[in-house]
Amino acid sequence: MRELTPRERRTIRLALLGLGAYLILFAGFKTASWLEGKRAVRAELQHELAAVRAAQLAEENKRLRLQALRSRWRLDPARTAEPTVVGDARQAIEAEARACQIGLGFSRESPGRRRAHELAVFQVNGSAAGTALARFLHRVQHLGYPVVLDSIEIKAAPKPGAVTFSFAIALLDHGAWLAETEA
């Protein structure tokens, strides 16, 4: 093989430099686009992670609020599924009335309105001191049963400080309320 002249060597060097520069630029662009794709995927995953964490935080807040409400109102939804819940609620209302020194007179239990998700309605008449009745009406919400004071009528009694009353307490069907809110 013959010896290359300096001009041929310089041409080969320039060609190799050009080819090397082309390959470096080509590989650089490919690498940059590959890295950009990885960065976009990572950014998307971080966005999804932030959304999942926000949803998890919201669910945790709901759980804590529900737990606080259950402890505040002493409500156990699992217990409301029992078939004897109406009788138990009536006994709890009567026991609370005795604890507040309220004389219950005539009381009647009737089936609740299904459209309003009520299990039963208790209509109660009686007499008591005004403060005792107020204490009872405040405590009836904390019996551990989902109850709502449906109607109330209070009249002054002949005895000073005493009142006669008539009210209706509706016992709600907690399972129906849950089913409606989940739908």
Sine and cosine of phi, psi and omega as CSV:
sin_phi,cos_phi,sin_psi,cos_psi,sin_omega,cos_omega
0.00,0.00,0.60,-0.80,-0.08,-1.00
-1.00,0.09,0.37,-0.93,0.02,-1.00
-0.96,0.29,0.68,-0.74,0.01,-1.00
-0.99,0.13,0.59,-0.80,0.03,-1.00
-0.98,0.20,0.37,-0.93,0.01,-1.00
-0.84,0.54,-0.56,0.83,0.01,-1.00
-0.92,0.39,-0.65,0.76,0.04,-1.00
-0.92,0.40,-0.63,0.78,0.04,-1.00
-0.89,0.46,-0.68,0.73,0.00,-1.00
-0.90,0.43,-0.63,0.78,0.03,-1.00
-0.90,0.43,-0.68,0.73,0.03,-1.00
-0.90,0.43,-0.67,0.74,0.03,-1.00
-0.88,0.48,-0.72,0.69,0.02,-1.00
-0.88,0.47,-0.65,0.76,0.03,-1.00
-0.90,0.43,-0.68,0.73,0.04,-1.00
-0.91,0.42,-0.64,0.77,0.06,-1.00
-0.90,0.44,-0.68,0.73,0.03,-1.00
-0.89,0.45,-0.72,0.69,0.03,-1.00
-0.89,0.46,-0.67,0.74,0.03,-1.00
-0.89,0.45,-0.68,0.73,0.02,-1.00
-0.89,0.46,-0.66,0.75,0.03,-1.00
-0.88,0.47,-0.74,0.67,-0.01,-1.00
-0.90,0.45,-0.64,0.76,0.02,-1.00
-0.90,0.43,-0.71,0.71,0.02,-1.00
-0.90,0.43,-0.70,0.71,0.01,-1.00
-0.88,0.48,-0.75,0.66,0.02,-1.00
-0.91,0.43,-0.59,0.81,0.02,-1.00
-0.90,0.44,-0.70,0.72,0.03,-1.00
-0.91,0.41,-0.67,0.74,0.05,-1.00
-0.88,0.48,-0.70,0.71,0.00,-1.00
-0.90,0.43,-0.68,0.74,0.00,-1.00
-0.89,0.45,-0.69,0.72,0.01,-1.00
-0.92,0.39,-0.61,0.80,0.06,-1.00
-0.89,0.45,-0.71,0.70,0.02,-1.00
-0.90,0.43,-0.60,0.80,0.04,-1.00
-0.91,0.42,-0.64,0.77,0.07,-1.00
-0.89,0.46,-0.68,0.73,0.04,-1.00
-0.89,0.45,-0.64,0.77,0.01,-1.00
-0.90,0.43,-0.65,0.76,0.02,-1.00
-0.91,0.42,-0.67,0.74,0.04,-1.00
-0.89,0.46,-0.67,0.74,0.00,-1.00
-0.90,0.43,-0.67,0.74,0.02,-1.00
-0.89,0.45,-0.64,0.77,0.03,-1.00
-0.91,0.42,-0.68,0.73,0.03,-1.00
-0.90,0.44,-0.62,0.78,0.04,-1.00
-0.91,0.41,-0.61,0.79,0.05,-1.00
-0.90,0.44,-0.70,0.72,0.05,-1.00
-0.89,0.46,-0.66,0.76,0.03,-1.00
-0.89,0.46,-0.67,0.74,0.04,-1.00
-0.89,0.45,-0.64,0.77,0.02,-1.00
-0.91,0.41,-0.66,0.75,0.02,-1.00
-0.91,0.42,-0.67,0.74,0.03,-1.00
-0.90,0.45,-0.63,0.78,0.03,-1.00
-0.91,0.42,-0.67,0.74,0.04,-1.00
-0.91,0.42,-0.64,0.77,0.03,-1.00
-0.90,0.43,-0.65,0.76,0.03,-1.00
-0.91,0.42,-0.65,0.76,0.04,-1.00
-0.90,0.45,-0.68,0.73,0.03,-1.00
-0.91,0.41,-0.62,0.79,0.03,-1.00
-0.90,0.43,-0.65,0.76,0.05,-1.00
-0.90,0.44,-0.66,0.76,0.06,-1.00
-0.88,0.48,-0.69,0.72,-0.02,-1.00
-0.89,0.45,-0.69,0.73,0.00,-1.00
-0.92,0.40,-0.64,0.77,0.04,-1.00
-0.90,0.43,-0.68,0.73,0.02,-1.00
-0.90,0.44,-0.66,0.75,0.04,-1.00
-0.89,0.45,-0.66,0.75,0.03,-1.00
-0.91,0.42,-0.66,0.75,0.03,-1.00
-0.91,0.41,-0.65,0.76,0.03,-1.00
-0.88,0.47,-0.67,0.74,0.00,-1.00
-0.95,0.31,-0.57,0.82,-0.01,-1.00
-0.94,0.35,-0.70,0.71,-0.06,-1.00
-0.99,-0.10,-0.04,1.00,-0.03,-1.00
0.78,0.62,0.76,0.65,-0.04,-1.00
-0.96,-0.27,0.81,-0.59,0.05,-1.00
-0.89,-0.46,0.98,-0.20,-0.05,-1.00
-0.86,0.51,-0.51,0.86,0.00,-1.00
-0.91,0.41,-0.56,0.83,-0.02,-1.00
-0.95,0.32,-0.46,0.89,-0.04,-1.00
-0.96,0.29,-0.12,0.99,0.01,-1.00
-1.00,0.08,-0.15,0.99,-0.02,-1.00
-0.95,0.32,0.57,-0.82,-0.01,-1.00
-0.93,0.35,-0.31,0.95,-0.03,-1.00
-1.00,-0.06,0.27,0.96,-0.09,-1.00
-0.90,0.44,-0.55,0.83,-0.01,-1.00
-0.92,0.40,-0.73,0.68,0.03,-1.00
-0.90,0.43,-0.65,0.76,0.03,-1.00
-0.90,0.43,-0.65,0.76,0.01,-1.00
-0.91,0.42,-0.65,0.76,0.02,-1.00
-0.89,0.45,-0.70,0.72,0.04,-1.00
-0.88,0.47,-0.63,0.77,0.01,-1.00
-0.91,0.41,-0.65,0.76,0.03,-1.00
-0.90,0.43,-0.70,0.71,0.01,-1.00
-0.91,0.41,-0.64,0.77,0.02,-1.00
-0.91,0.42,-0.64,0.77,0.03,-1.00
-0.92,0.39,-0.60,0.80,0.06,-1.00
-0.90,0.44,-0.67,0.74,0.05,-1.00
-0.90,0.43,-0.63,0.78,0.00,-1.00
-0.91,0.41,-0.52,0.85,0.01,-1.00
-1.00,0.00,0.09,1.00,0.02,-1.00
0.87,0.49,0.77,0.64,0.05,-1.00
-0.95,-0.31,0.75,-0.66,0.05,-1.00
-1.00,0.04,0.97,-0.24,0.03,-1.00
-0.99,0.14,0.75,-0.66,0.06,-1.00
-0.99,-0.16,-0.86,-0.51,-0.01,-1.00
-0.93,0.37,0.75,-0.66,0.11,-0.99
-0.70,-0.72,0.58,-0.82,-0.05,-1.00
-0.69,-0.73,0.61,-0.79,0.03,-1.00
-0.91,-0.42,0.76,-0.65,0.03,-1.00
-0.74,-0.67,0.40,-0.92,0.01,-1.00
-0.90,0.43,0.53,-0.85,-0.02,-1.00
-0.99,0.15,0.16,-0.99,0.04,-1.00
-1.00,0.09,0.87,-0.50,-0.05,-1.00
-0.91,0.42,-0.55,0.83,0.01,-1.00
-0.91,0.41,-0.49,0.87,0.02,-1.00
-1.00,-0.05,0.12,0.99,0.00,-1.00
0.85,0.53,0.71,0.70,0.03,-1.00
-0.96,-0.27,0.65,-0.76,0.10,-1.00
-1.00,0.09,-0.68,0.73,-0.03,-1.00
-0.39,-0.92,0.32,-0.95,0.09,-1.00
-0.81,-0.58,0.81,-0.59,0.04,-1.00
-0.98,-0.20,0.85,-0.53,0.07,-1.00
-0.96,-0.28,0.85,-0.53,-0.15,-0.99
-0.80,-0.60,0.68,-0.74,0.11,-0.99
-0.86,-0.52,0.45,-0.89,0.05,-1.00
0.09,-1.00,-0.17,-0.99,0.03,-1.00
-0.60,-0.80,0.47,-0.88,-0.02,-1.00
-0.16,-0.99,0.10,-1.00,0.15,-0.99
-0.94,0.33,0.50,-0.87,-0.04,-1.00
-0.86,0.50,-0.64,0.77,0.00,-1.00
-0.93,0.36,-0.59,0.81,0.02,-1.00
-0.91,0.41,-0.64,0.77,0.03,-1.00
-0.91,0.41,-0.66,0.75,0.03,-1.00
-0.89,0.45,-0.66,0.75,0.02,-1.00
-0.90,0.44,-0.66,0.75,0.01,-1.00
-0.90,0.44,-0.71,0.71,-0.02,-1.00
-0.90,0.44,-0.52,0.85,0.07,-1.00
-0.96,0.29,-0.66,0.75,-0.07,-1.00
-0.97,0.24,-0.39,0.92,-0.07,-1.00
-0.89,0.45,-0.42,0.91,0.02,-1.00
-0.96,0.29,-0.33,0.94,-0.09,-1.00
-0.96,-0.27,0.41,0.91,-0.03,-1.00
-0.97,0.22,-0.30,0.95,-0.04,-1.00
0.99,-0.17,0.14,0.99,0.04,-1.00
-0.83,-0.56,0.58,-0.81,0.02,-1.00
-0.97,0.24,1.00,-0.09,-0.03,-1.00
-0.87,-0.50,0.47,-0.88,0.03,-1.00
-0.73,-0.68,0.71,-0.71,0.09,-1.00
-0.97,0.23,0.94,-0.33,-0.14,-0.99
-0.99,0.15,-0.75,0.66,0.03,-1.00
-0.49,-0.87,0.42,-0.91,-0.02,-1.00
-0.52,-0.86,0.61,-0.80,0.07,-1.00
-0.67,-0.74,0.84,-0.55,-0.02,-1.00
-0.83,-0.55,0.74,-0.67,0.03,-1.00
-0.78,-0.63,0.49,-0.87,0.05,-1.00
-0.95,0.32,0.66,-0.75,0.03,-1.00
-1.00,-0.08,0.28,-0.96,0.01,-1.00
-0.89,0.46,-0.49,0.87,0.00,-1.00
-0.98,0.21,0.72,-0.70,-0.02,-1.00
-0.88,0.47,0.70,-0.71,0.02,-1.00
0.99,0.15,-0.11,0.99,-0.03,-1.00
-0.98,-0.19,0.44,-0.90,0.04,-1.00
-0.70,-0.71,0.45,-0.89,0.19,-0.98
-0.95,-0.31,0.53,-0.85,-0.10,-1.00
-0.61,-0.79,0.33,-0.95,0.12,-0.99
-0.54,-0.84,0.81,-0.59,0.03,-1.00
-0.55,-0.83,0.31,-0.95,0.04,-1.00
-0.86,-0.52,0.77,-0.63,0.04,-1.00
-0.91,-0.42,0.82,-0.57,0.01,-1.00
-0.99,-0.14,0.77,-0.64,0.08,-1.00
-1.00,-0.07,0.88,-0.48,-0.08,-1.00
-1.00,0.09,0.49,-0.87,0.08,-1.00
-1.00,0.01,0.99,-0.17,-0.10,-1.00
-0.89,0.45,-0.60,0.80,0.00,-1.00
-0.89,0.45,-0.64,0.77,0.01,-1.00
-0.93,0.37,-0.61,0.79,0.05,-1.00
-0.89,0.45,-0.68,0.74,0.01,-1.00
-0.90,0.44,-0.70,0.72,-0.01,-1.00
-0.88,0.47,-0.60,0.80,-0.02,-1.00
-0.95,0.32,-0.63,0.78,-0.01,-1.00
-0.96,0.30,-0.50,0.87,0.01,-1.00
-0.98,0.20,-0.40,0.92,-0.03,-1.00
-0.97,0.25,0.00,0.00,0.00,0.00
